Every structure is written in structure tokens, then in C-alpha cells.
Amino acid sequence: MTWRNRAACRPNANGFNPLVHEPNVIVAEAFFEPASDHAREMAKRLCRRCPVTSVCLEEALDAGLDYGIWGGLEEQDRRRLKRRGAVRG
């Protein structure tokens, strides 16, 4: 089992996320194409409840993922971390 199987953002077999009770927010879009500040904040709230946030963030930083919300951080937040030297790489 990978960390992704334990991620709070993962959908169930029907493509829905049982932790998200907001019918106007599609989880994948909230993380990668947020149409609103509300969707973006919903994604970050979900990250705060996630048991694998640190692993998710580490993968995003190691892989140089520049798009989307990973480990609760947006692109500019991850760039700031790297500039400060807070992460290896």
C-alpha cells in the first residue's frame, strides 16, 4: 500500500471523497485547478486532516512538482521553502 492509498484526498470507488461534503467542489479540481478561493481552502483543509501530508509534500518537492496543492502547500509556498533551504535538493 502506498501513501496515496491513505491520503485524505483520495476518491472512493465511485470517484467521490467521503470527507468532502460540498457538492459544488470537485476534489481533483480543488487541488489542481481551483475555480475559487473556497475550493482552494477546502483542499488545504483536507490536507490538514491527512495522515500522510509530510510524505505528500516530500514527494512533491523531490519530484519538482510545480503545479497544484501538495502536502497542504501551493506552488509559491513550496518555492519559498526551497529558497529558504528548508528542504534538501
Residue pairs with C-beta under 8 A, 6 or more apart in sequence:
3 52
3 55
3 56
3 59
4 10
4 52
6 51
6 52
7 50
7 52
7 56
8 17
8 19
8 46
8 47
8 49
8 50
8 51
8 52
9 17
9 27
9 31
9 43
9 46
9 47
9 50
10 17
11 17
11 27
11 28
12 18
16 27
17 27
17 46
19 46
19 49
20 27
20 42
20 46
22 42
25 38
25 39
25 42
27 43
27 46
29 35
29 39
30 39
30 40
30 42
30 43
30 46
30 69
31 43
31 68
31 69
32 67
32 68
32 69
34 40
34 43
34 69
40 69
40 74
43 69
44 69
44 72
47 53
47 56
47 69
47 71
47 72
48 72
50 56
50 72
53 71
53 72
54 71
55 71
56 70
56 71
57 70
57 71
57 72
57 73
57 78
58 71
59 65
59 70
60 70
60 71
60 73
60 78
61 78
61 81
61 82
61 87
61 89
62 89
65 78
66 75
66 78
66 79
67 75
68 74
68 75
70 78
73 81
81 87
82 89
